[in-house]
């Protein structure tokens, strides 16, 4: 019985430690204002991010950028978005980030949420064609309702979950590989770790846009 009690206490401590760790990685902003073309970058070592913003103002062509993030959670209580604002995320190994966003849009010009996979670069030290991330956006019905059909109209939202490898042709890839082998001092040593990937594209992501 004593051994079971000690094990139970140990498991509880591990759970508490994990909970505290998750709390410390969350970030809160009372007000975040991005000027025209300004970038706000999140690139700490954590593989996921949770951002709570009371007031978010993104002027034209400003961006929130997440690097090395598999999962990104964003909650915005009040948002004013200008034209061609961008939220973009890249996870590891050429994959896009998974976005889970809740927002109250009080102004919405046009917003691009980008979670696309990147292309593999055959002949370099890289990873295969990347998978796109998934995007879930829940908007507050008390604010503006995003529309996805007319990019020239107001309230436009683009969710990009394109996989990597769609625009790479086999001919171009082979030419790149052969040129690296030909110019390398010892053949295949011109390809780091001998990496040659197939032209198979990554997986396309899923988009969900719904009212809260």
Secondary structure, 3 states (H helix, E strand, C coil): CHHHHHHHHHHHHHHHHHHHHHHHHEEEEEEEEECCCCEEEECCCCCEEEEEEEEEEECCCCEEEEECCCEEEEEEEEEEECCCEEEEEECCCCCECEEEEEEEEEEECEEEEECCCCCCCCCCCCCCCCCCCCEEEEECCCCCCCECCCCCCCCEEEEECCCCCCCCCHHHHHHHHHHHHHHCCCHHHHCHHHCCCCCCCCCCCCEEEEEC
